[in-house]
Amino acid sequence: MVSINIKKIILPFLFIAIAASLSAQEKTAVQKRCIHENIKHQGVEREYYLYKPENLPGNSPLVICLHGYGGSGAAGKAALMDVADRHGFAVCYPQGARDPKGSTGWNVGYPAQEGMKTDDVDFVVKLVRHLQKKHGFSKENVFLTGMSNGGEMCYLFAQKKPQTFKAIASIAGLTLTNMMPLRYRHPVPFMEVHGTEDRISEWTGDPENKGGWGAYLAVPASISRIITVNDCISETITPLPRREGRNQVILHHFQGGKPAVKGGRPADVLLYEVIGGDHSWSDKDMDTCEAIWEFFSMYL
């Protein structure tokens, strides 16, 4: 009898279905409100959507927002544009390349991405420089956020290119074990929002790769590695006001670390533990996009 891992088969397709659902809901908003542009990288035309609030001054902050596996820049998190309107920053939604299986995403070393030559860390670095030169954004105040596969890119950047961004916010992201040899070598302000009942990116980790994404660490273990390199010395635990009928969110705020920039603010680590939360932006349980900017603005 052949043993079949049903979870390993179903979860990638479930994730793509989630991405498609988000696309239907948010694609129109991003396409209507953003500039659609292209940039060549590694000989390939890559596209992105750029949102600039009306009358945005020069030298304004820039936030890069990375979609999940099977998703698209056109279906980026539209709510982030509303936050940009309120606080005065630009948002860029890049488009991930297709892997050998035909799915869009960011090359973080999933089994499905084996043989993929795309260097997405380098792509995002080049994209940031391109946007700064073309649109006059700040050369210092640049930030990164991403959901799921985009969240994995957040952890990858924190290890490979931590000084590219002033602060990083992962949503439902993971540290794959293939990233661990890279190690953390520089303090980085970091934030994670994660549901404890996330069945795609398990809170408790997946050391045996039962889900098919590659083996990865438990969320608290991932965060502890950044806490260590940042030298955070204290933790404040704060339950957020609970929304009616929604999940309780617990904020773990690790403070007092080394600054990421000489003379700058200590590099804090925030973990929003969404009790019972699923694989999502958790914005029904908390104002996730506002919380992201609140964290980023600490490092302006």
Backbone torsions as a table, in degrees:
resi	resn	phi	psi	omega
1	MET	NA	135.1	179.8
2	VAL	-90.1	129.2	178.3
3	SER	-86.8	127.9	-178.6
4	ILE	-118.0	127.5	176.8
5	ASN	-85.6	96.0	-176.4
6	ILE	-60.6	-40.6	-178.6
7	LYS	-61.0	-40.4	-177.9
8	LYS	-64.7	-30.8	179.7
9	ILE	-81.4	-42.8	-170.7
10	ILE	-77.7	-41.6	-170.5
11	LEU	-59.1	-43.5	177.8
12	PRO	-59.8	-38.8	179.1
13	PHE	-70.3	-34.5	176.8
14	LEU	-64.1	-41.7	180.0
15	PHE	-62.9	-42.6	178.4
16	ILE	-64.3	-36.3	177.3
17	ALA	-64.6	-38.8	177.2
18	ILE	-62.6	-44.7	179.7
19	ALA	-61.0	-41.0	179.5
20	ALA	-64.0	-38.6	178.4
21	SER	-63.5	-44.2	177.8
22	LEU	-62.5	-38.6	-179.6
23	SER	-58.7	-45.4	-178.5
24	ALA	-62.5	-34.7	-175.8
25	GLN	-81.7	-35.1	-168.3
26	GLU	-116.1	-13.2	-174.1
27	LYS	-59.5	-43.0	-178.2
28	THR	-61.5	-42.5	-178.4
29	ALA	-62.2	-45.4	-179.1
30	VAL	-66.9	-45.1	-178.8
31	GLN	-64.1	-37.4	-178.2
32	LYS	-73.1	-33.0	-171.6
33	ARG	-99.9	-12.0	-173.5
34	CYS	-108.5	158.0	168.9
35	ILE	-84.9	133.7	178.3
36	HIS	-103.4	118.5	-176.9
37	GLU	-134.4	171.1	-179.4
38	ASN	-130.5	156.8	175.2
39	ILE	-146.8	139.9	179.9
40	LYS	-89.6	132.7	177.5
41	HIS	-142.4	131.1	-177.4
42	GLN	52.6	35.9	178.1
43	GLY	77.1	8.1	-177.4
44	VAL	-119.7	137.6	175.2
45	GLU	-73.4	118.3	176.1
46	ARG	-109.9	143.8	-177.7
47	GLU	-113.2	159.5	176.9
48	TYR	-154.3	158.8	175.6
49	TYR	-113.4	131.9	-176.0
50	LEU	-121.1	128.6	177.0
51	TYR	-111.3	124.6	176.5
52	LYS	-123.4	113.0	177.2
53	PRO	-55.9	152.2	-179.8
54	GLU	-58.2	135.7	178.5
55	ASN	62.4	27.8	176.5
56	LEU	-66.4	124.2	-178.2
57	PRO	-72.7	165.0	175.4
58	GLY	-65.7	160.5	179.3
59	ASN	63.6	26.2	179.5
60	SER	-80.3	158.1	176.8
61	PRO	-64.6	156.3	179.6
62	LEU	-129.7	133.5	176.2
63	VAL	-115.9	125.8	173.2
64	ILE	-94.4	129.2	-177.9
65	CYS	-122.2	115.8	-175.0
66	LEU	-101.2	130.3	-178.6
67	HIS	-75.1	173.4	178.7
68	GLY	-87.9	177.9	-178.3
69	TYR	-64.9	130.2	-177.2
70	GLY	82.5	0.5	-177.7
71	GLY	-94.3	-164.1	-179.0
72	SER	-152.5	155.9	174.6
73	GLY	-62.7	-34.0	179.9
74	ALA	-64.4	-21.2	178.9
75	ALA	-110.2	33.3	179.1
76	GLY	-65.0	171.6	-176.2
77	LYS	-69.5	98.9	-174.2
78	ALA	-62.5	-32.4	-178.5
79	ALA	-59.7	-24.6	179.7
80	LEU	-66.8	-28.0	177.1
81	MET	-67.7	-36.4	178.4
82	ASP	-66.2	-38.1	176.1
83	VAL	-65.8	-38.7	177.5
84	ALA	-61.6	-38.1	176.8
85	ASP	-61.6	-41.1	-176.6
86	ARG	-73.2	-32.1	-170.2
87	HIS	-116.5	-7.3	172.5
88	GLY	79.6	62.9	173.3
89	PHE	-146.9	165.2	178.7
90	ALA	-98.7	154.1	177.8
91	VAL	-127.4	132.6	175.6
92	CYS	-117.3	129.8	178.2
93	TYR	-112.1	93.1	179.3
94	PRO	-74.5	161.4	177.4
95	GLN	-103.0	126.8	176.6
96	GLY	-72.7	153.2	178.7
97	ALA	-82.1	166.1	177.5
98	ARG	-86.2	137.9	178.5
99	ASP	-89.8	178.5	-178.7
100	PRO	-58.3	-20.9	177.9
101	LYS	-87.8	-5.7	178.1
102	GLY	94.4	1.7	-179.4
103	SER	-93.3	143.7	178.2
104	THR	-80.6	148.7	178.1
105	GLY	166.8	-166.2	-176.7
106	TRP	-115.0	135.3	-173.5
107	ASN	-76.0	96.9	179.4
108	VAL	-115.6	2.6	177.6
109	GLY	97.5	24.1	171.6
110	TYR	-60.7	153.5	173.9
111	PRO	-54.5	-37.9	179.8
112	ALA	-67.1	-16.1	-178.4
113	GLN	-98.0	8.5	179.8
114	GLU	-58.1	130.3	-178.5
115	GLY	89.5	-6.0	180.0
116	MET	-71.7	127.5	-175.6
117	LYS	-92.9	-9.4	-175.4
118	THR	-64.2	126.3	175.0
119	ASP	-99.6	92.3	-174.3
120	ASP	-76.0	-24.3	173.9
121	VAL	-64.1	-47.7	178.3
122	ASP	-63.4	-39.1	178.4
123	PHE	-59.0	-47.4	-178.1
124	VAL	-66.1	-39.1	177.0
125	VAL	-60.3	-47.0	179.7
126	LYS	-65.4	-36.8	178.4
127	LEU	-63.2	-43.4	178.8
128	VAL	-58.7	-47.8	-179.4
129	ARG	-62.7	-39.8	178.1
130	HIS	-61.4	-45.2	-178.6
131	LEU	-68.2	-38.1	177.9
132	GLN	-62.6	-42.1	-178.6
133	LYS	-72.5	-44.4	-174.6
134	LYS	-75.9	-37.0	-172.9
135	HIS	-113.8	-0.3	174.2
136	GLY	73.3	27.3	178.4
137	PHE	-74.0	163.3	-179.4
138	SER	-57.5	139.5	176.4
139	LYS	-85.9	-7.9	-178.9
140	GLU	-110.5	-43.7	-172.0
141	ASN	-92.6	74.9	178.8
142	VAL	-121.4	136.2	-172.8
143	PHE	-132.6	158.0	-177.9
144	LEU	-128.6	133.6	169.8
145	THR	-139.1	161.0	179.5
146	GLY	-173.2	153.5	-177.2
147	MET	-112.3	132.2	175.3
148	SER	61.5	-109.9	176.0
149	ASN	-57.1	-37.4	173.5
150	GLY	-65.2	-32.3	175.5
151	GLY	-67.6	-37.9	175.1
152	GLU	-60.0	-38.1	176.0
153	MET	-62.4	-32.6	177.3
154	CYS	-61.9	-45.3	177.7
155	TYR	-66.4	-37.8	179.3
156	LEU	-63.3	-43.7	177.9
157	PHE	-64.5	-39.8	-179.4
158	ALA	-60.3	-25.9	179.2
159	GLN	-94.9	-41.5	-173.7
160	LYS	-89.4	-39.8	-175.5
161	LYS	-139.4	58.2	-173.1
162	PRO	-63.5	-24.8	-176.7
163	GLN	-88.7	3.4	175.4
164	THR	-68.6	-33.9	-174.9
165	PHE	-123.3	145.4	177.7
166	LYS	-67.8	-34.6	178.8
167	ALA	-158.4	157.5	-174.2
168	ILE	-133.0	139.5	178.9
169	ALA	-131.4	112.8	177.7
170	SER	-95.8	139.1	175.5
171	ILE	-117.8	117.0	179.7
172	ALA	55.5	36.5	-179.4
173	GLY	-97.1	169.7	-174.6
174	LEU	-138.7	158.5	166.3
175	THR	-101.8	107.3	175.1
176	LEU	-71.2	146.1	-178.2
177	THR	-64.0	-23.2	177.3
178	ASN	-68.9	-12.8	177.2
179	MET	-85.9	-19.4	-169.8
180	MET	-61.2	-36.2	177.5
181	PRO	-61.6	-19.8	179.3
182	LEU	-65.8	-39.2	-179.6
183	ARG	65.1	161.9	174.0
184	TYR	-97.3	128.2	-175.7
185	ARG	-121.8	-1.5	-175.8
186	HIS	-150.7	138.3	177.5
187	PRO	-58.6	144.4	178.6
188	VAL	-148.2	124.2	173.1
189	PRO	-61.7	127.6	-170.9
190	PHE	-142.0	144.2	-179.3
191	MET	-136.2	140.3	176.4
192	GLU	-132.6	134.8	171.4
193	VAL	-116.9	123.9	-172.5
194	HIS	-151.7	133.4	177.4
195	GLY	-83.4	137.9	-178.3
196	THR	-73.7	-16.7	177.1
197	GLU	-109.9	25.1	175.2
198	ASP	-66.0	117.0	-177.9
199	ARG	-93.4	-4.7	175.4
200	ILE	-93.9	-51.3	178.3
201	SER	-114.9	87.4	-169.4
202	GLU	-62.3	130.6	176.5
203	TRP	-56.0	-37.5	-176.5
204	THR	-86.7	2.1	178.2
205	GLY	83.7	176.4	-179.5
206	ASP	-147.9	72.8	-175.3
207	PRO	-66.0	-19.3	-178.0
208	GLU	-103.2	7.1	179.4
209	ASN	56.5	44.7	177.1
210	LYS	-70.5	-26.4	-178.2
211	GLY	-86.0	-12.7	176.6
212	GLY	89.9	2.3	-179.6
213	TRP	-91.8	-3.6	-168.7
214	GLY	101.4	153.1	179.8
215	ALA	-66.0	144.0	179.0
216	TYR	-149.3	162.1	-176.8
217	LEU	-79.6	158.4	168.5
218	ALA	-64.5	150.9	-177.2
219	VAL	-58.4	-48.6	178.5
220	PRO	-59.0	-34.6	178.6
221	ALA	-68.4	-39.1	177.1
222	SER	-60.8	-46.7	-177.9
223	ILE	-67.0	-36.1	-177.7
224	SER	-62.5	-30.4	178.4
225	ARG	-66.1	-36.5	178.8
226	ILE	-76.2	-38.4	176.1
227	ILE	-56.7	-40.3	-178.0
228	THR	-66.8	-49.0	-178.8
229	VAL	-67.5	-29.8	178.2
230	ASN	-77.5	-15.2	-177.2
231	ASP	61.6	38.2	176.3
232	CYS	-64.9	141.8	-172.5
233	ILE	-116.2	-6.1	179.9
234	SER	-149.5	158.7	177.6
235	GLU	-130.3	131.3	172.6
236	THR	-111.8	128.8	-179.3
237	ILE	-110.3	120.6	-175.6
238	THR	-130.6	115.6	171.5
239	PRO	-71.5	126.9	177.1
240	LEU	-74.8	152.6	174.5
241	PRO	-54.4	128.0	-173.8
242	ARG	-83.5	129.0	176.3
243	ARG	-75.2	144.0	-176.1
244	GLU	-58.4	125.9	177.7
245	GLY	75.3	7.6	-176.4
246	ARG	-114.3	175.7	-177.3
247	ASN	-76.7	148.2	174.5
248	GLN	-74.7	136.2	177.5
249	VAL	-113.6	129.4	177.9
250	ILE	-112.4	123.7	177.2
251	LEU	-95.2	120.7	172.6
252	HIS	-102.5	112.7	-176.3
253	HIS	-111.3	111.3	179.7
254	PHE	-98.1	124.8	-167.0
255	GLN	-127.3	171.0	170.6
256	GLY	80.2	21.4	-177.8
257	GLY	-80.2	-179.1	175.0
258	LYS	-69.2	148.8	174.2
259	PRO	-72.0	145.2	176.2
260	ALA	-79.3	-23.2	179.4
261	VAL	-123.5	135.7	-178.4
262	LYS	-53.9	125.1	-179.2
263	GLY	79.4	2.2	-176.9
264	GLY	-88.9	-175.5	179.4
265	ARG	-71.4	147.1	176.2
266	PRO	-55.9	144.5	-178.3
267	ALA	-81.3	99.6	-179.9
268	ASP	-84.2	163.3	174.6
269	VAL	-128.0	128.2	178.7
270	LEU	-115.8	130.8	174.0
271	LEU	-123.3	113.4	174.8
272	TYR	-93.2	106.4	179.7
273	GLU	-91.0	110.0	-177.7
274	VAL	-94.8	101.8	-175.0
275	ILE	-66.8	115.6	-178.3
276	GLY	82.9	4.7	-177.5
277	GLY	-73.4	154.5	-177.9
278	ASP	-102.9	-164.0	-178.6
279	HIS	-86.0	91.6	-175.2
280	SER	-162.8	-178.5	173.7
281	TRP	-74.5	-6.6	180.0
282	SER	59.6	24.1	-176.2
283	ASP	-81.6	0.8	168.5
284	LYS	-86.1	-19.0	-178.7
285	ASP	-98.1	-22.7	-179.0
286	MET	-157.2	166.0	176.7
287	ASP	-87.2	81.3	-169.8
288	THR	-62.1	-47.4	-176.4
289	CYS	-66.1	-36.7	176.3
290	GLU	-66.6	-39.2	178.7
291	ALA	-65.3	-37.5	177.4
292	ILE	-59.7	-49.5	-178.1
293	TRP	-68.9	-35.5	177.1
294	GLU	-57.7	-41.5	177.5
295	PHE	-68.5	-47.9	179.4
296	PHE	-58.5	-41.4	-175.3
297	SER	-66.6	-16.2	174.5
298	MET	-64.7	-19.5	-173.5
299	TYR	-114.9	17.1	175.6
300	LEU	-71.3	NA	NA
